[in-house]
Amino acid sequence: MTSSTTDFLATGRRVIAREAEALTALGASLDGGFAEAVETIMQAKGRVIVSGMGKSGHVGRKIAATFASTGTPAQFVHPAEASHGDLGMVMRGDVALVLSNSGETPELADIIAHTRRFDIPLIGVASRAGSTLLRQSDVALLLPPVAEACDTGIVPTSSTTMTLALGDALAIALMEHRQFTPEHFRVFHPGGKLGARLAKVSDLMHREPPLIRPDTPMSEALLAMSGRGFGVVGVRRDDGYLEGVITDGDLRRHMDGLLSLTAGQVMTRGPRTIGPEALAEKAVAVMNEKKITSLFVVDPEGSGNAVGLIHIHDCLRAGVA
């Protein structure tokens, strides 16, 4: 290992250590103001308007995106653009979350004045207690005094890390209070691996499952099994209740005289099923546990009627399994 490599590692570890210390200080500094900020956002009938300039603006965009993806409608408004017409995006019913390390960023003056003029709740985040931003705010969130991660103390590092973490803390507090579930989360994340993991059974299931009656001769049951390619057929009563299923295993167990039997005599009663609103990952877990390749999907209202079928291959194609 060269001396330059050692120096680089030492710098990297020092930066991370300082930012970790800053986050610890931030956690210890949270008080009733944080709870008041959460309550203020909860009471808003509109959106959270996040704004900030420079590095605070970049952090603000991420905070707004996190809010929006976790059930809190939010939008980032650039303070300079706000002064040239975008203030029309900030309306009564909204709540503003304005970020500035110094609390004196001149570009924020118009958006701060706009919130005061139209009685829009203002949550300010800054590191100076007597700053203009915090003095004008309805809820002031003061960042604790910590050193920036650079030795010169001029590069926004620890301060922006704290602001980002504070935004995450607000978003998660709101998310948990609203009991925001993975199913809700999937609505805002339909793409990629995350979307696949949060897909519902109803998104992947076949909506016309193979079904026969208990008195169906096995000669017809075999045609129903092979015709759809699932290797399984459901057996339902006249009222639609899924009474059983027939799989390849059932065929092997009744091979002697199979064609002289009916579906009701061959089927496995009380099959494992799943509801359409369950996550597809849950269906995969059940199939793996039971060593089966498909599940019938039953009416969630308790009727026991089969409304679909999900196969392990459907999950594999969707990237769930």
N, C-alpha and C positions, 0 to 999 in steps of 0.2 A: 504494500500500500504506500503510495507516494505521499509526500508532505502536503501537496495541494489537495489530494483526496481527503486526507485527515482534516484539513482546514474546512473543506466544504461540508463534511459531515458534522463538524463541531458547530458550524454556523447554522446548518439546518436544524440540529437538535436544540440549539439555543433559541431559535425563532419559535419552534413548536412549544418549547417549555414556557416561553414568555406568554404565548397566546393561551396556553392551557391555564396559566396562572390568572390571566385576564378573565377567562371564563369562570374560574372558581370565584374570583372577586365579584363578577356579575351575579352569579347565583346567590352569593351571600348578601348582595345589596338589594335584591328584590323585596319590595314591601307592598303596602296597601295600594300604592299607585299602579302596580302591575294588575292587581285584581280589578281596580277601577277601569283600567284600559280595556280589559276583557269585557267587563259589563257594558262599557260604552259602545263597543263594537256589537255586542249582542243586541243592544237596544236599537241599533240603526236599522231603518227600514230600507236603506239603499245599499251602496257598496262602500268598501274601504278604499279610499283614494290614497295611494302611497306615492310620496314624492321625495326627491332628494337630488342633489347635484353632485357631479363627479363620481367618486368612488361610492358615496352614499346612494347615488342614483342607481348604480349597478347592483348594489345590495338590495335597494328598494324594489327593483324589478323581480329579483328572486323571491323576496318576501311576498309581493303581490301574487306571483305565480303559485307559491305555496298555499296562501290563503285560498285562492280560486280553486285549487285542486283538492282541497280538504273541506269544502262546503261553505266557505265564507266568500261571497262575491267580492272581487277586488279588481282594481285596475291601477297600473302605474301611469302617472301623469308627469311628464318632464316639466320642471319649473320654468325653464326658458320658453318652452312652447306654450305653457299655461299663460304667460304674459302676452302671447300673440294669438289668442283665441281659444286655446284649450281649456281655459277656466270654465267655459260652457259645459265641460264634462263634469264639473264639480257642482252638485246640486243639493238643495235641502233634502234631508233624509240620509245623505251620505255621512261618513265620518272620515276625517283626514288623518293620516299617519305620516308625519313629516320628519325626515331624518337629516341631521346635520351635526357633525362632530363638534364644531365650534358653537353652533347655535346662532351664528351671525352671518350665514351665507346670504349675500345680497340678492341672489336670484330667487330666493324663497319669499321675498317681501310681498309680492303680489298674491301668491297663493295663501299666505298667512292672512293678509288683509281681506281676501275674499271670504275666508272662513269666518272672520269676525263680522263682516258686513251681513252675511246671510245666515248667521247663527248655526254654522256647521261645526259640530264638535271637532276639536283639534287635539290630537295626541302628539306631543313632541318628544323626540329622542335626541339627546345631546349630552355632551360631557361637561358643560359649564352651567352651574346652577343659576347664575344670574343672567344668562344669555337671553337675547330677545325672543328666540323661539320658545324657550321654556317659560318665560314670563307671560307670553301671550297664550300659552296652551291651557286647555281645560284640564288635561291630564299630562303631567310632566314626568317623563321617565329619564332619570339622570344616570348616565353611564358612570361607573366608578373610575377614579383616577388610577390609571395604569400606564406603564411605559409601552410605547410602540415597540414592535419586535426588532426594528432596526436600531443600530447603535446611535444614529444621528437623531432619532426621534421625530423625523419629519415625514416618513412614509406611512400612510394609513394602513395599518396591519392589525394590531391588537384591537383598535377601535372598531374597524369594520367587521372583524370576527365577532366581537361582542354584539354589534348591531344585528348581524345576521342571526346569531343564536337567539337574541331577544325576539326577533321576528318569528323564528321557529317556535319559541316558547309560547308566544301569543297564539299562533296558528294551532298548535297541538292542544292548548287549553280550551280553545273554542271548539275544536274537533271533538274532544272528549266530552265536553259539556253537551254538545249536540248529539252525542252517541253516534258519531259518523262511523259507519261500518265498512268493511272491505267491499261489500256489495255496492255501497254508495260510491266508494273510491273508484271502482271500475268504470262507472259512468263517465268519469273525467279522464280515464286512462285506457281507452279501448285498444290502443295499439301496442305492438312490441311484446316482449316476454311478460311484462307486468300485466298487460291486458289479457294475455292468455291465462296466466295464473288466476286471474279474477273472473274468468268467464263463468257464466252460469250454465247449469245443465240444460236449461231451456234454449241457450244459444247454440248448443251442439247436437241436441237430441233429434232423432227421426220422429216425426209427428204422426206417422201412421204405422205403429208397430204391428208385427204379425200376431194375430190373435185368433184363437179357435174356441169352440165350446167343449165342455167336458165329454160330451157324447160323440165327438168327432172320431171316426175310425183312424187308427194310426197310419193307414195308407195315405189318407188325406193330410194328416199332421206332418208326415215326412215331406210332402210336397210344399206345405206352408213353410217348413223350416228351411228347405233348400232354395225356395223361390226368392227369398229376400237376402240370402247370403249372410245372415247373422249367426246361424248355427243354434238358434233358440226360437221358441215360439211360446207365447203366453196363452194360458187357459183361463177364460173368463166365464162367469156365470151369466145368466140372462139379464141380471141387473147391472152388468158391466164390471162387477168386482173381480179383480185379478186374483183368482183362486190358487193358481200354480203356474209353473213353467216346465217346459220340456227341453232338456239340453242333450248334447251328445252323451254325457254320462248316464242320463236316464235311459237312453236307447241301449247302451251296453248292458245296463243292469237288467233290462227286460228283453234281451235278444231272443230268448227262447219263447216262441209263439208271439212275437211282437205284433205282427200284422193282424192277429186275432183280438187284440186289445183296443181299448178306447183311450183317448187323451187323458181322461180323468183317472184311469187306472195306472198310467205310466208317469204322470206328472209328479214333480216335487212340490208339495204344498207349502204355503207360507213363504214365498220367495223373498229374498232381500230386495228392497226397492229404494228409490230415492225420489225426492221432490224436485220439481222444475226450478225452484229458486235456490237450490243448493249450489255451492261452487262446484265446478267441474273437477277441481282438485280433490274434493271430498268423494266424488264418484270414483276417481282413480284409486283413492285410498281404500275404498270399500272393495273394489274389484281385486286389488292386490291382496287384501286381507283374506278374502274368500276364494282367491285363486279362480276367478271367473273373468269372462271377457266382455260381458254386457250386463246392463241393469235396466229393468223396466222403470219408467218414470210414472208415478201415480199422482192423481189429482190431490193437491194440497188441502182441499176442503174436507178430506176424511172419507170420501166415498169409496176410495180404494180402486177407482177406475184407472186403467192404464191410459196415459195420454201421450206416451212416447217411449223411446228406447235409446239409450246411449251406449255406444260400443267403445272399447278401448282404442280402436283405430281412429275414431273421431277425435279422441283426446290427443293422440299422437300427432295427427295432422295439424291440430290447432296449437301444438307446442305446449300442451298442458302436462303431459306425462313425461 
